[in-house]
Amino acid sequence: MANSETLLWNDGATNPDEILKAEVNKDVTEVLGYKCDELVLTCKSGTQKYYFNTKLSVDTKLFVNHKFGNWYDFVSKSNSLPLKSIVDNGQFTLESVATEVKEMKLDKTFFDLPADTKTMKSPY
């Protein structure tokens, strides 16, 4: 949070949500020149829509323990990264759209927190 010196984190291996139904719709939209299929996850929390193209594939085994936000459910069904997503859970609607696709390798230090950073598990 911008008004806090403490960084909050969530356990990505847990997920309080539950998927009730999953359906794939073919060739629904286009993002950055990629024709995208749509994966709709109907959940206890609301609806999650992901738009993807299998040319942007991902090794799903890398995410087997990333259950938070139904992420593993998405990647295991699409085998891809999303170019667009819409999450509607009754409290808010969050839409994310890719603005560029660029292959790169990130150095592990990219994920290092600054020295003396305070962290705390999110209470939510």
Secondary structure, DSSP 8 states (H G I E B T S, - for coil): -TT-SEEEE--TT--S--EEEEEEEEEEEEETTEEEEEEEEEESS-EEEEEEEEEEE--GGGGTT--GGGHHHHHHHHSEEEEEEEEE-SS-EEEEE-S--------GGGG---TT-EEEE---
